[in-house]
Amino acid sequence: MIASRKMENCVAVAEQIESDTGRTAMPYQVHVGRWDELDGLVVATYQRFGKIDTLINNAGMSPVYDKLTDVTEKLFDAVVNLNLKGPFRLSALVGERMIAAAAGRSSTSAPRARCARRPTSSPTPRRRPDSTR
């Protein structure tokens, strides 16, 4: 199953996979950030292939903005829907079926983002005090 918002891209990738591997690939247009579209994706996949062996959540966005106060509620909601809510829902829908079938794997890939470790005041982890229980 090749799923994306742009059907023409899905078709091109599915055709390439079929050409290169001789295996069946199915294009499917879906917006992962919209929960109401995800049930159809899962149902179509199971109808066509009978199972899902691996789910890869690779949809995501990381918009650029000058400062945090420039982020509008609309933009924030769009990012959360696509990066968190959609993959969560899709993983839940597929995960339940995978568990019922006792097989399969799931993976979530975050969009590329600039991340830095935050410095800590202590270079080594703090030890817990001994318990006297």
Secondary structure, DSSP 8 states (H G I E B T S, - for coil): -EEES-HHHHHHHHHHHHHHH-----EEE--TT-HHHHHHHHHHHHHHHS--SEEEE--------SSGGG--HHHHHHHHIIIIIHHHHHHHHHHHHHHHHT--EEEE------------S-SS---------
